[in-house]
Amino acid sequence: NELYLNGAFVPPAEACVSVMDRGFLFGDGVYEVIPSYGGRFLGLEPHLDRLDASLAALRIQTPLGREDWRALLRRLIGTPPVPDQYVYLQVTRGVAPERDHLCPEGIEPTVLAFARPIKPRAPAIAEQGVACITRPDIRWLRGEIKSISLAAAVLMRREAADADALETIMHRDGWVTEGAVSNVFVVADGALMTPPKSRWLLSGITRELALTLAREHGIEYQERPVALDTLRAADEIWLSSSTREVLPVTRLDGERVGDGRPGPLWRRMDAIYQDYKA
Ligand code: PDD
């Protein structure tokens, strides 16, 4: 199962990056996680658009053209029949001669990409949903950049796991931002809503897809700020991400969400989503 590193396909054990790589020393890089089902990518172009935007925001030069990215990703997942897989791809600013925050010009970015199987969703999730906790959003104010500096997300996932929860939903000044590794949807007073795109959250490709599918199926929604109180009183809460699709949250900080079962609107969205990705 070879991975891609700087132009070569190599076995993982032979893939080496210098300790002077800025990704290693500074977390100075960006990434994407792109799902594929039955050998077909879901949201390939939006993922590559977001990669370009993240690179531009951090002023890292784009190492590959669009057609080269497509060819690389296709090669990594192989030709059908193949299992459902995601591709992880990462670009760091590259290897600099000194550990200096200020990076000299002319450094070549480091490009890493590999494919891994997507675990099928456990049947218990559709039956019982998942648990979440809430925490203040302690991250920096450029959440729209898919940066590899993920210390806060690592800490939030740890705290969730310690509370027997899957994910931490974060809030800033009383407003829900997103999950540590997912976006958040809420159903309250019969209305589906999700926080609008901003610098406080990652513009999730799955979030965007769920909104598009909602539109196409006549499900009304609003992109509007969601208060933490609204989250706590919600009838349904969903999480969305490329590797986990759209998940129903049935416990929040140990309390039941709605009647404690995955809600009817989630069931509808999940059916639409499963149908779309097939
Ligand atoms: N995480 N918000 C954050 C902070 C994320 O890290 C992610 C994805 C999302 C959902 O985005 P998308 O629908 O484009 O996957 C939202 C990936 C899967 C990860 O870090 O593994």
py3Dmol code that shows the C-alpha trace and the ligand (Angstrom):
import py3Dmol

protein = """\
ATOM      1  CA  ASN A   1       0.000   0.000   0.000  1.00  0.00           C
ATOM      2  CA  GLU A   2       2.237   2.768  -1.303  1.00  0.00           C
ATOM      3  CA  LEU A   3       1.971   6.401  -0.384  1.00  0.00           C
ATOM      4  CA  TYR A   4       2.956   9.482  -2.320  1.00  0.00           C
ATOM      5  CA  LEU A   5       5.789  11.694  -1.113  1.00  0.00           C
ATOM      6  CA  ASN A   6       7.271  14.515  -3.190  1.00  0.00           C
ATOM      7  CA  GLY A   7       6.729  12.954  -6.585  1.00  0.00           C
ATOM      8  CA  ALA A   8       7.455   9.311  -5.732  1.00  0.00           C
ATOM      9  CA  PHE A   9       5.266   6.373  -4.728  1.00  0.00           C
ATOM     10  CA  VAL A  10       6.987   4.528  -1.877  1.00  0.00           C
ATOM     11  CA  PRO A  11       6.133   1.994   0.854  1.00  0.00           C
ATOM     12  CA  PRO A  12       5.196   3.849   4.082  1.00  0.00           C
ATOM     13  CA  ALA A  13       8.256   2.512   5.933  1.00  0.00           C
ATOM     14  CA  GLU A  14      10.523   4.055   3.317  1.00  0.00           C
ATOM     15  CA  ALA A  15       8.860   7.467   3.261  1.00  0.00           C
ATOM     16  CA  CYS A  16      11.163   9.920   5.014  1.00  0.00           C
ATOM     17  CA  VAL A  17      10.862  13.637   5.702  1.00  0.00           C
ATOM     18  CA  SER A  18      13.572  15.808   7.228  1.00  0.00           C
ATOM     19  CA  VAL A  19      13.130  16.851  10.863  1.00  0.00           C
ATOM     20  CA  MET A  20      13.741  20.372   9.563  1.00  0.00           C
ATOM     21  CA  ASP A  21      10.450  20.191   7.667  1.00  0.00           C
ATOM     22  CA  ARG A  22       8.308  23.153   8.666  1.00  0.00           C
ATOM     23  CA  GLY A  23       5.321  20.892   9.116  1.00  0.00           C
ATOM     24  CA  PHE A  24       7.233  19.029  11.837  1.00  0.00           C
ATOM     25  CA  LEU A  25       8.738  22.095  13.535  1.00  0.00           C
ATOM     26  CA  PHE A  26       5.910  24.649  13.180  1.00  0.00           C
ATOM     27  CA  GLY A  27       2.776  22.806  12.043  1.00  0.00           C
ATOM     28  CA  ASP A  28       3.287  25.021   9.000  1.00  0.00           C
ATOM     29  CA  GLY A  29       1.090  23.352   6.411  1.00  0.00           C
ATOM     30  CA  VAL A  30      -2.407  22.469   5.271  1.00  0.00           C
ATOM     31  CA  TYR A  31      -4.338  19.288   4.564  1.00  0.00           C
ATOM     32  CA  GLU A  32      -7.448  17.744   3.053  1.00  0.00           C
ATOM     33  CA  VAL A  33      -9.379  14.534   3.690  1.00  0.00           C
ATOM     34  CA  ILE A  34     -11.265  13.441   0.570  1.00  0.00           C
ATOM     35  CA  PRO A  35     -13.689  10.488   0.644  1.00  0.00           C
ATOM     36  CA  SER A  36     -14.275   8.041  -2.194  1.00  0.00           C
ATOM     37  CA  TYR A  37     -16.997   5.428  -2.535  1.00  0.00           C
ATOM     38  CA  GLY A  38     -16.646   2.511  -4.912  1.00  0.00           C
ATOM     39  CA  GLY A  39     -13.704   4.253  -6.595  1.00  0.00           C
ATOM     40  CA  ARG A  40     -15.504   7.603  -7.089  1.00  0.00           C
ATOM     41  CA  PHE A  41     -14.531  10.715  -5.164  1.00  0.00           C
ATOM     42  CA  LEU A  42     -17.217  12.699  -3.395  1.00  0.00           C
ATOM     43  CA  GLY A  43     -16.670  16.442  -3.702  1.00  0.00           C
ATOM     44  CA  LEU A  44     -13.254  16.203  -5.355  1.00  0.00           C
ATOM     45  CA  GLU A  45     -13.309  19.677  -6.937  1.00  0.00           C
ATOM     46  CA  PRO A  46     -14.600  21.505  -3.826  1.00  0.00           C
ATOM     47  CA  HIS A  47     -11.898  19.765  -1.769  1.00  0.00           C
ATOM     48  CA  LEU A  48      -9.210  20.863  -4.243  1.00  0.00           C
ATOM     49  CA  ASP A  49     -10.671  24.388  -4.290  1.00  0.00           C
ATOM     50  CA  ARG A  50     -10.471  24.509  -0.506  1.00  0.00           C
ATOM     51  CA  LEU A  51      -6.882  23.203  -0.630  1.00  0.00           C
ATOM     52  CA  ASP A  52      -5.973  26.063  -2.983  1.00  0.00           C
ATOM     53  CA  ALA A  53      -7.664  28.542  -0.642  1.00  0.00           C
ATOM     54  CA  SER A  54      -5.820  27.167   2.418  1.00  0.00           C
ATOM     55  CA  LEU A  55      -2.478  27.304   0.573  1.00  0.00           C
ATOM     56  CA  ALA A  56      -3.138  30.850  -0.604  1.00  0.00           C
ATOM     57  CA  ALA A  57      -4.137  31.955   2.912  1.00  0.00           C
ATOM     58  CA  LEU A  58      -0.820  30.685   4.332  1.00  0.00           C
ATOM     59  CA  ARG A  59       1.108  31.880   1.272  1.00  0.00           C
ATOM     60  CA  ILE A  60       2.449  28.431   0.479  1.00  0.00           C
ATOM     61  CA  GLN A  61       3.058  27.939  -3.213  1.00  0.00           C
ATOM     62  CA  THR A  62       0.735  25.458  -4.909  1.00  0.00           C
ATOM     63  CA  PRO A  63       2.926  22.444  -5.649  1.00  0.00           C
ATOM     64  CA  LEU A  64       0.735  20.682  -8.231  1.00  0.00           C
ATOM     65  CA  GLY A  65      -1.719  21.750 -10.884  1.00  0.00           C
ATOM     66  CA  ARG A  66      -5.330  20.621 -10.767  1.00  0.00           C
ATOM     67  CA  GLU A  67      -4.935  17.845 -13.317  1.00  0.00           C
ATOM     68  CA  ASP A  68      -1.869  16.499 -11.471  1.00  0.00           C
ATOM     69  CA  TRP A  69      -3.811  16.414  -8.187  1.00  0.00           C
ATOM     70  CA  ARG A  70      -6.631  14.521  -9.882  1.00  0.00           C
ATOM     71  CA  ALA A  71      -4.243  11.981 -11.413  1.00  0.00           C
ATOM     72  CA  LEU A  72      -2.400  11.493  -8.113  1.00  0.00           C
ATOM     73  CA  LEU A  73      -5.601  10.962  -6.144  1.00  0.00           C
ATOM     74  CA  ARG A  74      -7.012   8.537  -8.701  1.00  0.00           C
ATOM     75  CA  ARG A  75      -3.819   6.504  -8.634  1.00  0.00           C
ATOM     76  CA  LEU A  76      -3.876   6.351  -4.822  1.00  0.00           C
ATOM     77  CA  ILE A  77      -7.352   4.842  -4.606  1.00  0.00           C
ATOM     78  CA  GLY A  78      -6.752   2.431  -7.503  1.00  0.00           C
ATOM     79  CA  THR A  79      -9.170   1.188 -10.125  1.00  0.00           C
ATOM     80  CA  PRO A  80     -12.561  -0.289  -9.198  1.00  0.00           C
ATOM     81  CA  PRO A  81     -13.505  -2.589  -7.607  1.00  0.00           C
ATOM     82  CA  VAL A  82     -11.886  -0.962  -4.580  1.00  0.00           C
ATOM     83  CA  PRO A  83     -13.107  -0.454  -1.004  1.00  0.00           C
ATOM     84  CA  ASP A  84     -14.438   2.882   0.212  1.00  0.00           C
ATOM     85  CA  GLN A  85     -11.402   4.979   1.026  1.00  0.00           C
ATOM     86  CA  TYR A  86     -10.379   8.466   1.942  1.00  0.00           C
ATOM     87  CA  VAL A  87      -7.262  10.200   0.723  1.00  0.00           C
ATOM     88  CA  TYR A  88      -5.315  12.241   3.246  1.00  0.00           C
ATOM     89  CA  LEU A  89      -3.240  14.872   1.539  1.00  0.00           C
ATOM     90  CA  GLN A  90      -0.888  17.315   3.172  1.00  0.00           C
ATOM     91  CA  VAL A  91       1.273  20.148   1.912  1.00  0.00           C
ATOM     92  CA  THR A  92       3.832  21.777   4.208  1.00  0.00           C
ATOM     93  CA  ARG A  93       5.947  24.807   3.432  1.00  0.00           C
ATOM     94  CA  GLY A  94       8.927  22.477   3.066  1.00  0.00           C
ATOM     95  CA  VAL A  95      12.386  21.941   4.531  1.00  0.00           C
ATOM     96  CA  ALA A  96      14.242  25.121   5.533  1.00  0.00           C
ATOM     97  CA  PRO A  97      17.929  25.272   6.530  1.00  0.00           C
ATOM     98  CA  GLU A  98      17.281  26.871   9.950  1.00  0.00           C
ATOM     99  CA  ARG A  99      14.515  26.831  12.515  1.00  0.00           C
ATOM    100  CA  ASP A 100      13.350  30.363  11.880  1.00  0.00           C
ATOM    101  CA  HIS A 101       9.677  31.402  11.904  1.00  0.00           C
ATOM    102  CA  LEU A 102      10.521  33.585   8.930  1.00  0.00           C
ATOM    103  CA  CYS A 103      10.937  31.206   6.026  1.00  0.00           C
ATOM    104  CA  PRO A 104      13.425  31.997   3.252  1.00  0.00           C
ATOM    105  CA  GLU A 105      12.182  32.228  -0.346  1.00  0.00           C
ATOM    106  CA  GLY A 106      12.525  29.404  -2.807  1.00  0.00           C
ATOM    107  CA  ILE A 107      11.705  26.483  -0.480  1.00  0.00           C
ATOM    108  CA  GLU A 108       9.904  23.570  -2.203  1.00  0.00           C
ATOM    109  CA  PRO A 109       6.714  22.451  -0.425  1.00  0.00           C
ATOM    110  CA  THR A 110       6.579  18.901   0.929  1.00  0.00           C
ATOM    111  CA  VAL A 111       3.657  16.925  -0.522  1.00  0.00           C
ATOM    112  CA  LEU A 112       2.342  13.785   1.174  1.00  0.00           C
ATOM    113  CA  ALA A 113      -0.742  11.772   0.220  1.00  0.00           C
ATOM    114  CA  PHE A 114      -2.084   8.358   1.105  1.00  0.00           C
ATOM    115  CA  ALA A 115      -5.318   6.385   0.920  1.00  0.00           C
ATOM    116  CA  ARG A 116      -6.900   4.509   3.840  1.00  0.00           C
ATOM    117  CA  PRO A 117     -10.126   2.516   4.096  1.00  0.00           C
ATOM    118  CA  ILE A 118     -13.224   4.306   5.395  1.00  0.00           C
ATOM    119  CA  LYS A 119     -14.720   2.253   8.211  1.00  0.00           C
ATOM    120  CA  PRO A 120     -18.386   1.531   7.517  1.00  0.00           C
ATOM    121  CA  ARG A 121     -20.696   3.226   9.983  1.00  0.00           C
ATOM    122  CA  ALA A 122     -21.623   1.016  12.919  1.00  0.00           C
ATOM    123  CA  PRO A 123     -25.362   0.124  12.757  1.00  0.00           C
ATOM    124  CA  ALA A 124     -25.670   1.282  16.384  1.00  0.00           C
ATOM    125  CA  ILE A 125     -25.112   4.881  15.264  1.00  0.00           C
ATOM    126  CA  ALA A 126     -28.327   5.025  13.234  1.00  0.00           C
ATOM    127  CA  GLU A 127     -30.159   3.331  16.127  1.00  0.00           C
ATOM    128  CA  GLN A 128     -28.710   5.220  19.078  1.00  0.00           C
ATOM    129  CA  GLY A 129     -26.816   8.231  17.750  1.00  0.00           C
ATOM    130  CA  VAL A 130     -23.632   9.561  19.298  1.00  0.00           C
ATOM    131  CA  ALA A 131     -22.725  11.565  22.392  1.00  0.00           C
ATOM    132  CA  CYS A 132     -21.068  14.996  22.375  1.00  0.00           C
ATOM    133  CA  ILE A 133     -19.722  17.390  24.965  1.00  0.00           C
ATOM    134  CA  THR A 134     -19.470  21.177  24.696  1.00  0.00           C
ATOM    135  CA  ARG A 135     -16.411  23.315  25.351  1.00  0.00           C
ATOM    136  CA  PRO A 136     -15.339  26.920  24.739  1.00  0.00           C
ATOM    137  CA  ASP A 137     -13.665  27.306  21.357  1.00  0.00           C
ATOM    138  CA  ILE A 138     -10.013  27.835  22.263  1.00  0.00           C
ATOM    139  CA  ARG A 139      -8.719  27.845  18.674  1.00  0.00           C
ATOM    140  CA  TRP A 140      -7.230  30.664  16.640  1.00  0.00           C
ATOM    141  CA  LEU A 141      -9.416  32.968  14.542  1.00  0.00           C
ATOM    142  CA  ARG A 142      -8.660  31.530  11.106  1.00  0.00           C
ATOM    143  CA  GLY A 143     -10.783  28.397  11.314  1.00  0.00           C
ATOM    144  CA  GLU A 144     -11.550  28.549   7.586  1.00  0.00           C
ATOM    145  CA  ILE A 145      -7.957  27.485   6.850  1.00  0.00           C
ATOM    146  CA  LYS A 146      -7.504  23.703   6.970  1.00  0.00           C
ATOM    147  CA  SER A 147      -4.244  23.982   8.917  1.00  0.00           C
ATOM    148  CA  ILE A 148      -2.296  20.968  10.195  1.00  0.00           C
ATOM    149  CA  SER A 149      -1.804  22.810  13.525  1.00  0.00           C
ATOM    150  CA  LEU A 150      -4.409  20.750  15.354  1.00  0.00           C
ATOM    151  CA  ALA A 151      -3.411  20.875  19.032  1.00  0.00           C
ATOM    152  CA  ALA A 152      -6.827  22.211  20.098  1.00  0.00           C
ATOM    153  CA  ALA A 153      -8.707  19.572  18.077  1.00  0.00           C
ATOM    154  CA  VAL A 154      -6.523  16.820  19.570  1.00  0.00           C
ATOM    155  CA  LEU A 155      -7.240  18.105  23.080  1.00  0.00           C
ATOM    156  CA  MET A 156     -10.983  18.432  22.401  1.00  0.00           C
ATOM    157  CA  ARG A 157     -11.218  14.880  21.038  1.00  0.00           C
ATOM    158  CA  ARG A 158      -9.365  13.630  24.133  1.00  0.00           C
ATOM    159  CA  GLU A 159     -11.788  15.394  26.440  1.00  0.00           C
ATOM    160  CA  ALA A 160     -14.719  13.981  24.481  1.00  0.00           C
ATOM    161  CA  ALA A 161     -13.311  10.454  24.689  1.00  0.00           C
ATOM    162  CA  ASP A 162     -12.726  10.841  28.430  1.00  0.00           C
ATOM    163  CA  ALA A 163     -16.457  11.665  28.738  1.00  0.00           C
ATOM    164  CA  ASP A 164     -17.405   8.617  26.582  1.00  0.00           C
ATOM    165  CA  ALA A 165     -18.408  11.022  23.801  1.00  0.00           C
ATOM    166  CA  LEU A 166     -17.452  11.045  20.119  1.00  0.00           C
ATOM    167  CA  GLU A 167     -17.017  14.747  19.535  1.00  0.00           C
ATOM    168  CA  THR A 168     -16.709  18.138  21.216  1.00  0.00           C
ATOM    169  CA  ILE A 169     -18.986  20.928  19.986  1.00  0.00           C
ATOM    170  CA  MET A 170     -17.340  24.293  20.502  1.00  0.00           C
ATOM    171  CA  HIS A 171     -18.789  27.732  21.201  1.00  0.00           C
ATOM    172  CA  ARG A 172     -17.426  31.254  21.203  1.00  0.00           C
ATOM    173  CA  ASP A 173     -19.135  34.086  23.126  1.00  0.00           C
ATOM    174  CA  GLY A 174     -22.296  31.989  23.466  1.00  0.00           C
ATOM    175  CA  TRP A 175     -22.446  30.992  19.787  1.00  0.00           C
ATOM    176  CA  VAL A 176     -21.849  27.533  18.389  1.00  0.00           C
ATOM    177  CA  THR A 177     -18.908  27.393  15.980  1.00  0.00           C
ATOM    178  CA  GLU A 178     -18.347  23.738  15.000  1.00  0.00           C
ATOM    179  CA  GLY A 179     -17.141  20.369  16.230  1.00  0.00           C
ATOM    180  CA  ALA A 180     -13.435  19.675  16.794  1.00  0.00           C
ATOM    181  CA  VAL A 181     -13.396  17.771  13.476  1.00  0.00           C
ATOM    182  CA  SER A 182     -16.901  18.349  12.089  1.00  0.00           C
ATOM    183  CA  ASN A 183     -19.578  20.929  11.357  1.00  0.00           C
ATOM    184  CA  VAL A 184     -22.782  21.203  13.374  1.00  0.00           C
ATOM    185  CA  PHE A 185     -26.460  21.324  12.355  1.00  0.00           C
ATOM    186  CA  VAL A 186     -29.385  21.929  14.692  1.00  0.00           C
ATOM    187  CA  VAL A 187     -33.126  21.323  14.355  1.00  0.00           C
ATOM    188  CA  ALA A 188     -35.046  23.655  16.679  1.00  0.00           C
ATOM    189  CA  ASP A 189     -38.682  24.794  16.499  1.00  0.00           C
ATOM    190  CA  GLY A 190     -39.022  22.754  13.318  1.00  0.00           C
ATOM    191  CA  ALA A 191     -36.233  24.663  11.563  1.00  0.00           C
ATOM    192  CA  LEU A 192     -32.937  23.242  10.302  1.00  0.00           C
ATOM    193  CA  MET A 193     -30.038  25.611  10.856  1.00  0.00           C
ATOM    194  CA  THR A 194     -26.263  25.673  10.785  1.00  0.00           C
ATOM    195  CA  PRO A 195     -23.820  28.465  11.628  1.00  0.00           C
ATOM    196  CA  PRO A 196     -22.903  30.532   8.551  1.00  0.00           C
ATOM    197  CA  LYS A 197     -19.472  30.354   6.957  1.00  0.00           C
ATOM    198  CA  SER A 198     -16.989  32.589   8.704  1.00  0.00           C
ATOM    199  CA  ARG A 199     -13.412  32.708   9.859  1.00  0.00           C
ATOM    200  CA  TRP A 200     -14.486  30.882  13.018  1.00  0.00           C
ATOM    201  CA  LEU A 201     -15.180  27.598  11.296  1.00  0.00           C
ATOM    202  CA  LEU A 202     -14.099  25.364   8.487  1.00  0.00           C
ATOM    203  CA  SER A 203     -16.386  25.507   5.482  1.00  0.00           C
ATOM    204  CA  GLY A 204     -17.061  21.763   5.402  1.00  0.00           C
ATOM    205  CA  ILE A 205     -17.581  20.070   2.054  1.00  0.00           C
ATOM    206  CA  THR A 206     -20.057  17.694   3.723  1.00  0.00           C
ATOM    207  CA  ARG A 207     -21.875  20.671   5.269  1.00  0.00           C
ATOM    208  CA  GLU A 208     -22.181  22.243   1.822  1.00  0.00           C
ATOM    209  CA  LEU A 209     -23.321  18.942   0.284  1.00  0.00           C
ATOM    210  CA  ALA A 210     -25.956  18.446   2.992  1.00  0.00           C
ATOM    211  CA  LEU A 211     -27.280  21.977   2.330  1.00  0.00           C
ATOM    212  CA  THR A 212     -27.381  21.322  -1.427  1.00  0.00           C
ATOM    213  CA  LEU A 213     -29.242  18.049  -0.888  1.00  0.00           C
ATOM    214  CA  ALA A 214     -31.653  19.774   1.499  1.00  0.00           C
ATOM    215  CA  ARG A 215     -32.367  22.421  -1.141  1.00  0.00           C
ATOM    216  CA  GLU A 216     -32.924  19.813  -3.850  1.00  0.00           C
ATOM    217  CA  HIS A 217     -35.341  17.884  -1.652  1.00  0.00           C
ATOM    218  CA  GLY A 218     -37.342  20.854  -0.438  1.00  0.00           C
ATOM    219  CA  ILE A 219     -35.969  20.782   3.112  1.00  0.00           C
ATOM    220  CA  GLU A 220     -35.822  24.344   4.359  1.00  0.00           C
ATOM    221  CA  TYR A 221     -32.820  25.543   6.282  1.00  0.00           C
ATOM    222  CA  GLN A 222     -31.140  28.677   7.481  1.00  0.00           C
ATOM    223  CA  GLU A 223     -27.460  29.516   7.680  1.00  0.00           C
ATOM    224  CA  ARG A 224     -27.572  31.651  10.775  1.00  0.00           C
ATOM    225  CA  PRO A 225     -25.781  32.011  14.102  1.00  0.00           C
ATOM    226  CA  VAL A 226     -26.804  29.249  16.522  1.00  0.00           C
ATOM    227  CA  ALA A 227     -26.792  30.191  20.196  1.00  0.00           C
ATOM    228  CA  LEU A 228     -25.449  27.675  22.708  1.00  0.00           C
ATOM    229  CA  ASP A 229     -28.886  27.821  24.394  1.00  0.00           C
ATOM    230  CA  THR A 230     -30.516  26.847  21.099  1.00  0.00           C
ATOM    231  CA  LEU A 231     -28.130  23.889  20.848  1.00  0.00           C
ATOM    232  CA  ARG A 232     -29.024  22.788  24.371  1.00  0.00           C
ATOM    233  CA  ALA A 233     -32.762  22.994  23.653  1.00  0.00           C
ATOM    234  CA  ALA A 234     -32.543  21.431  20.162  1.00  0.00           C
ATOM    235  CA  ASP A 235     -34.833  18.650  18.950  1.00  0.00           C
ATOM    236  CA  GLU A 236     -32.020  17.285  16.790  1.00  0.00           C
ATOM    237  CA  ILE A 237     -28.291  17.890  16.481  1.00  0.00           C
ATOM    238  CA  TRP A 238     -26.189  16.572  13.594  1.00  0.00           C
ATOM    239  CA  LEU A 239     -22.477  16.456  12.891  1.00  0.00           C
ATOM    240  CA  SER A 240     -21.052  16.397   9.373  1.00  0.00           C
ATOM    241  CA  SER A 241     -17.633  15.453   8.035  1.00  0.00           C
ATOM    242  CA  SER A 242     -16.096  13.743   5.040  1.00  0.00           C
ATOM    243  CA  THR A 243     -15.246  10.534   6.875  1.00  0.00           C
ATOM    244  CA  ARG A 244     -18.367  10.368   9.075  1.00  0.00           C
ATOM    245  CA  GLU A 245     -21.035  11.740   6.715  1.00  0.00           C
ATOM    246  CA  VAL A 246     -24.000  13.150   8.680  1.00  0.00           C
ATOM    247  CA  LEU A 247     -24.346  11.757  12.220  1.00  0.00           C
ATOM    248  CA  PRO A 248     -27.186  12.140  14.733  1.00  0.00           C
ATOM    249  CA  VAL A 249     -26.224  13.443  18.183  1.00  0.00           C
ATOM    250  CA  THR A 250     -28.509  12.059  20.886  1.00  0.00           C
ATOM    251  CA  ARG A 251     -26.657  13.071  24.066  1.00  0.00           C
ATOM    252  CA  LEU A 252     -25.119  16.447  24.845  1.00  0.00           C
ATOM    253  CA  ASP A 253     -23.094  16.896  28.027  1.00  0.00           C
ATOM    254  CA  GLY A 254     -24.842  13.831  29.418  1.00  0.00           C
ATOM    255  CA  GLU A 255     -28.384  15.129  28.698  1.00  0.00           C
ATOM    256  CA  ARG A 256     -30.765  13.692  26.120  1.00  0.00           C
ATOM    257  CA  VAL A 257     -31.160  15.549  22.827  1.00  0.00           C
ATOM    258  CA  GLY A 258     -34.874  15.600  21.896  1.00  0.00           C
ATOM    259  CA  ASP A 259     -36.289  12.218  22.866  1.00  0.00           C
ATOM    260  CA  GLY A 260     -32.820  10.710  22.942  1.00  0.00           C
ATOM    261  CA  ARG A 261     -33.213   8.941  19.582  1.00  0.00           C
ATOM    262  CA  PRO A 262     -31.981   9.950  16.110  1.00  0.00           C
ATOM    263  CA  GLY A 263     -34.603  12.396  14.825  1.00  0.00           C
ATOM    264  CA  PRO A 264     -36.922  12.187  11.805  1.00  0.00           C
ATOM    265  CA  LEU A 265     -35.184  14.948   9.856  1.00  0.00           C
ATOM    266  CA  TRP A 266     -31.816  13.224  10.326  1.00  0.00           C
ATOM    267  CA  ARG A 267     -33.343   9.955   9.054  1.00  0.00           C
ATOM    268  CA  ARG A 268     -34.562  11.789   5.980  1.00  0.00           C
ATOM    269  CA  MET A 269     -31.245  13.533   5.345  1.00  0.00           C
ATOM    270  CA  ASP A 270     -29.293  10.314   5.889  1.00  0.00           C
ATOM    271  CA  ALA A 271     -31.470   8.451   3.374  1.00  0.00           C
ATOM    272  CA  ILE A 272     -30.916  11.250   0.826  1.00  0.00           C
ATOM    273  CA  TYR A 273     -27.172  11.299   1.540  1.00  0.00           C
ATOM    274  CA  GLN A 274     -26.769   7.514   1.289  1.00  0.00           C
ATOM    275  CA  ASP A 275     -28.691   7.541  -1.956  1.00  0.00           C
ATOM    276  CA  TYR A 276     -26.549  10.383  -3.338  1.00  0.00           C
ATOM    277  CA  LYS A 277     -23.180   8.819  -2.529  1.00  0.00           C
ATOM    278  CA  ALA A 278     -24.133   5.370  -3.894  1.00  0.00           C
TER     279      ALA A 278
END
"""
ligand_1 = """\
21
PDD
N -12.086 17.135 9.476
N -14.573 21.348 10.839
C -13.353 20.901 11.184
C -12.600 21.638 12.233
C -12.825 19.751 10.552
O -11.606 19.313 10.883
C -13.598 19.083 9.578
C -13.095 17.862 8.852
C -14.865 19.580 9.255
C -15.738 18.942 8.207
O -15.256 19.254 6.915
P -15.508 18.291 5.674
O -16.974 18.066 5.578
O -14.970 19.048 4.529
O -14.766 17.008 5.965
C -15.315 20.727 9.904
C -11.402 16.076 8.763
C -12.300 14.999 8.270
C -10.250 15.579 9.607
O -9.614 16.442 10.201
O -9.980 14.387 9.650
"""
view = py3Dmol.view(width=600, height=400)
view.addModel(protein, "pdb")
view.setStyle({"model": 0}, {"cartoon": {"style": "trace"}})
view.addModel(ligand_1, "xyz")
view.setStyle({"model": 1}, {"stick": {}})
view.zoomTo()
view.show()
